[in-house]
Amino acid sequence: QTLHRQPIVGGIISRKLEESLSDYLDRDSVDIQLKQLIDNQVRYIVVHKEFLADNPSFDTLAYDKRCQRLYTDDTQIVYVAY
């Protein structure tokens, strides 16, 4: 979270004070994106299933091949990046 100086890619931020990882995160290559997340010490990737319909480019199968799926239920998927 920005207040705690932890990297955040998406979510609700009331006031963006400076450039963040979301400004330069690669959206086309899962491999490049995962490298960026790991380089920025993002350990967990939380996918809210309700937003998958709005973001068809997010490929959960690609993440399943590259990351450990830590948790899943009707509303979310949690991956471990490293």
MDTraj code that builds the backbone (N, CA, C; nanometers):
import mdtraj as md
import numpy as np

residues = "GLN THR LEU HIS ARG GLN PRO ILE VAL GLY GLY ILE ILE SER ARG LYS LEU GLU GLU SER LEU SER ASP TYR LEU ASP ARG ASP SER VAL ASP ILE GLN LEU LYS GLN LEU ILE ASP ASN GLN VAL ARG TYR ILE VAL VAL HIS LYS GLU PHE LEU ALA ASP ASN PRO SER PHE ASP THR LEU ALA TYR ASP LYS ARG CYS GLN ARG LEU TYR THR ASP ASP THR GLN ILE VAL TYR VAL ALA TYR".split()
xyz = np.array([
    [0.0841, -0.1173, 0.0000],
    [0.0000, 0.0000, 0.0000],
    [0.0885, 0.1234, 0.0000],
    [0.0400, 0.2267, -0.0606],
    [0.1241, 0.3448, -0.0751],
    [0.1618, 0.4070, 0.0581],
    [0.0735, 0.4044, 0.1544],
    [0.1047, 0.4629, 0.2841],
    [0.2197, 0.3892, 0.3518],
    [0.2282, 0.2601, 0.3309],
    [0.3312, 0.1795, 0.3953],
    [0.4501, 0.1527, 0.3039],
    [0.4537, 0.2228, 0.1896],
    [0.5631, 0.2105, 0.0936],
    [0.5748, 0.0696, 0.0365],
    [0.4640, -0.0029, 0.0292],
    [0.4601, -0.1346, -0.0315],
    [0.4061, -0.1193, -0.1732],
    [0.4610, -0.1944, -0.2694],
    [0.4143, -0.1804, -0.4068],
    [0.2699, -0.2271, -0.4218],
    [0.1928, -0.1545, -0.4984],
    [0.0553, -0.1913, -0.5277],
    [0.0331, -0.1696, -0.6767],
    [-0.0363, -0.2618, -0.7396],
    [-0.0570, -0.2535, -0.8835],
    [-0.1980, -0.2070, -0.9142],
    [-0.2939, -0.2587, -0.8459],
    [-0.4322, -0.2212, -0.8705],
    [-0.5034, -0.2031, -0.7394],
    [-0.6246, -0.1636, -0.7474],
    [-0.7010, -0.1421, -0.6262],
    [-0.7497, 0.0001, -0.6189],
    [-0.8046, 0.0344, -0.5061],
    [-0.8588, 0.1682, -0.4876],
    [-0.7602, 0.2489, -0.4040],
    [-0.7109, 0.3533, -0.4628],
    [-0.6191, 0.4442, -0.3944],
    [-0.6860, 0.5804, -0.3959],
    [-0.7071, 0.6384, -0.2798],
    [-0.7807, 0.7645, -0.2730],
    [-0.7056, 0.8801, -0.3375],
    [-0.5752, 0.8798, -0.3257],
    [-0.4960, 0.9901, -0.3805],
    [-0.3611, 0.9357, -0.4230],
    [-0.3326, 0.9466, -0.5484],
    [-0.2055, 0.8983, -0.6003],
    [-0.1037, 1.0109, -0.5941],
    [-0.0029, 0.9924, -0.5106],
    [0.0943, 1.0989, -0.4866],
    [0.2161, 1.0915, -0.5776],
    [0.2447, 0.9743, -0.6290],
    [0.3634, 0.9589, -0.7119],
    [0.3426, 0.8433, -0.8086],
    [0.4349, 0.8269, -0.9006],
    [0.4301, 0.7172, -0.9958],
    [0.4361, 0.5854, -0.9215],
    [0.3643, 0.4854, -0.9723],
    [0.3633, 0.3560, -0.9065],
    [0.3916, 0.2450, -1.0076],
    [0.4026, 0.1249, -0.9584],
    [0.4282, 0.0091, -1.0426],
    [0.3219, -0.0056, -1.1511],
    [0.1990, 0.0288, -1.1215],
    [0.0916, 0.0151, -1.2198],
    [0.1139, 0.1042, -1.3423],
    [0.1939, 0.2085, -1.3297],
    [0.2202, 0.2974, -1.4424],
    [0.3112, 0.2350, -1.5476],
    [0.3934, 0.1393, -1.5090],
    [0.4846, 0.0804, -1.6064],
    [0.4814, -0.0723, -1.6105],
    [0.3813, -0.1336, -1.5492],
    [0.3692, -0.2790, -1.5509],
    [0.3320, -0.3284, -1.6906],
    [0.4070, -0.4240, -1.7413],
    [0.3809, -0.4808, -1.8729],
    [0.2490, -0.5574, -1.8699],
    [0.1584, -0.5262, -1.9594],
    [0.0265, -0.5918, -1.9640],
    [0.0173, -0.6952, -2.0751],
    [0.1227, -0.7074, -2.1574],
    [0.1175, -0.7970, -2.2721],
    [0.1860, -0.9310, -2.2489],
    [0.2852, -0.9357, -2.1636],
    [0.3628, -1.0572, -2.1424],
    [0.3581, -1.0983, -1.9952],
    [0.3045, -1.2169, -1.9693],
    [0.2979, -1.2669, -1.8316],
    [0.4380, -1.2853, -1.7751],
    [0.5308, -1.3332, -1.8561],
    [0.6678, -1.3545, -1.8080],
    [0.7338, -1.2235, -1.7658],
    [0.7208, -1.1204, -1.8489],
    [0.7782, -0.9904, -1.8147],
    [0.7081, -0.9329, -1.6928],
    [0.5756, -0.9447, -1.6893],
    [0.5000, -0.8920, -1.5765],
    [0.5401, -0.9580, -1.4453],
    [0.5540, -1.0890, -1.4454],
    [0.5955, -1.1592, -1.3238],
    [0.7349, -1.1164, -1.2798],
    [0.8256, -1.0967, -1.3765],
    [0.9591, -1.0488, -1.3410],
    [0.9504, -0.9109, -1.2761],
    [0.8676, -0.8231, -1.3310],
    [0.8511, -0.6901, -1.2723],
    [0.7935, -0.6989, -1.1308],
    [0.6947, -0.7848, -1.1120],
    [0.6343, -0.8001, -0.9792],
    [0.7370, -0.8514, -0.8787],
    [0.8131, -0.9525, -0.9187],
    [0.9142, -1.0099, -0.8295],
    [1.0239, -0.9067, -0.7999],
    [1.0685, -0.8349, -0.9035],
    [1.1713, -0.7320, -0.8837],
    [1.1257, -0.6228, -0.7867],
    [0.9946, -0.5996, -0.7815],
    [0.9388, -0.4981, -0.6920],
    [0.8834, -0.5583, -0.5634],
    [0.9205, -0.6820, -0.5370],
    [0.8873, -0.7536, -0.4137],
    [0.7372, -0.7686, -0.3907],
    [0.6619, -0.7872, -0.5004],
    [0.5197, -0.8192, -0.4889],
    [0.5117, -0.9705, -0.4772],
    [0.4750, -1.0177, -0.3617],
    [0.4747, -1.1617, -0.3352],
    [0.3423, -1.2274, -0.3718],
    [0.2334, -1.1580, -0.3513],
    [0.1012, -1.2175, -0.3743],
    [0.0264, -1.1418, -0.4833],
    [-0.0427, -1.2176, -0.5670],
    [-0.1263, -1.1614, -0.6716],
    [-0.2690, -1.2027, -0.6390],
    [-0.3526, -1.1055, -0.6102],
    [-0.4920, -1.1325, -0.5761],
    [-0.5775, -1.0931, -0.6953],
    [-0.6508, -1.1900, -0.7480],
    [-0.7372, -1.1671, -0.8630],
    [-0.8818, -1.1745, -0.8147],
    [-0.9540, -1.0655, -0.8305],
    [-1.0953, -1.0644, -0.7952],
    [-1.1735, -1.1099, -0.9176],
    [-1.2402, -1.2238, -0.9061],
    [-1.3056, -1.2852, -1.0210],
    [-1.4104, -1.1959, -1.0857],
    [-1.4736, -1.1083, -1.0095],
    [-1.5766, -1.0208, -1.0657],
    [-1.5192, -0.9262, -1.1713],
    [-1.3887, -0.8991, -1.1669],
    [-1.3261, -0.8089, -1.2627],
    [-1.2701, -0.8806, -1.3853],
    [-1.2707, -1.0136, -1.3862],
    [-1.2163, -1.0871, -1.5004],
    [-1.2961, -1.0624, -1.6276],
    [-1.4262, -1.0448, -1.6157],
    [-1.5088, -1.0176, -1.7338],
    [-1.4722, -0.8838, -1.7966],
    [-1.4316, -0.7861, -1.7130],
    [-1.3927, -0.6543, -1.7634],
    [-1.2507, -0.6518, -1.8179],
    [-1.1713, -0.7546, -1.7866],
    [-1.0319, -0.7590, -1.8281],
    [-1.0023, -0.8940, -1.8936],
    [-1.0508, -0.9149, -2.0158],
    [-1.0314, -1.0453, -2.0811],
    [-0.8859, -1.0779, -2.1125],
    [-0.7972, -0.9794, -2.1069],
    [-0.6566, -1.0065, -2.1357],
    [-0.5860, -1.0741, -2.0183],
    [-0.6462, -1.0737, -1.8996],
    [-0.5835, -1.1396, -1.7850],
    [-0.6048, -1.2895, -1.7993],
    [-0.4972, -1.3632, -1.8190],
    [-0.5017, -1.5064, -1.8480],
    [-0.4678, -1.5862, -1.7232],
    [-0.5694, -1.6346, -1.6532],
    [-0.5450, -1.7119, -1.5308],
    [-0.4713, -1.8419, -1.5601],
    [-0.4916, -1.8990, -1.6781],
    [-0.4199, -2.0228, -1.7133],
    [-0.2695, -1.9982, -1.7226],
    [-0.2303, -1.8828, -1.7746],
    [-0.0878, -1.8490, -1.7827],
    [-0.0280, -1.8357, -1.6431],
    [-0.1027, -1.7762, -1.5513],
    [-0.0544, -1.7646, -1.4138],
    [-0.0498, -1.9005, -1.3458],
    [-0.1480, -1.9865, -1.3753],
    [-0.1479, -2.1218, -1.3183],
    [-0.0233, -2.1998, -1.3587],
    [0.0280, -2.1747, -1.4795],
    [0.1478, -2.2440, -1.5277],
    [0.2756, -2.1923, -1.4627],
    [0.2739, -2.0657, -1.4181],
    [0.3972, -2.0022, -1.3710],
    [0.4021, -1.9770, -1.2203],
    [0.2859, -1.9775, -1.1552],
    [0.2797, -1.9442, -1.0126],
    [0.2022, -2.0512, -0.9371],
    [0.2273, -2.0565, -0.8097],
    [0.1494, -2.1447, -0.7235],
    [0.0174, -2.0760, -0.6904],
    [-0.0923, -2.1483, -0.7107],
    [-0.2225, -2.0962, -0.6706],
    [-0.2382, -2.1284, -0.5231],
    [-0.2352, -2.0259, -0.4419],
    [-0.2388, -2.0423, -0.2972],
    [-0.3802, -2.0632, -0.2453],
    [-0.4759, -1.9928, -0.3049],
    [-0.6128, -1.9962, -0.2548],
    [-0.7089, -1.9608, -0.3668],
    [-0.8252, -2.0212, -0.3637],
    [-0.9311, -1.9839, -0.4576],
    [-1.0661, -2.0108, -0.3937],
    [-1.1608, -1.9254, -0.4255],
    [-1.2990, -1.9473, -0.3841],
    [-1.3884, -1.8851, -0.4910],
    [-1.5131, -1.8596, -0.4591],
    [-1.6067, -1.8066, -0.5574],
    [-1.5759, -1.6632, -0.5992],
    [-1.4987, -1.5911, -0.5189],
    [-1.4771, -1.4491, -0.5462],
    [-1.3349, -1.4096, -0.5824],
    [-1.2353, -1.4930, -0.5449],
    [-1.0977, -1.4527, -0.5691],
    [-1.0038, -1.5700, -0.5907],
    [-0.8899, -1.5381, -0.6505],
    [-0.7795, -1.6319, -0.6680],
    [-0.6564, -1.5610, -0.6119],
    [-0.5752, -1.6326, -0.5344],
    [-0.4527, -1.5753, -0.4821],
    [-0.3360, -1.6598, -0.5298],
    [-0.2407, -1.5948, -0.5974],
    [-0.1194, -1.6613, -0.6441],
    [-0.0010, -1.6141, -0.5615],
    [0.0997, -1.7003, -0.5524],
    [0.2270, -1.6626, -0.4909],
    [0.3257, -1.6399, -0.6047],
    [0.3778, -1.5190, -0.6149],
    [0.4692, -1.4845, -0.7249],
    [0.6075, -1.5454, -0.7043],
    [0.6546, -1.5513, -0.5797],
    [0.7855, -1.6100, -0.5522],
    [0.7880, -1.6669, -0.4131],
])
top = md.Topology()
chain = top.add_chain()
for i, resn in enumerate(residues, 1):
    res = top.add_residue(resn, chain, resSeq=i)
    for name in ("N", "CA", "C"):
        top.add_atom(name, md.element.get_by_symbol(name[0]), res)
traj = md.Trajectory(xyz[None], top)
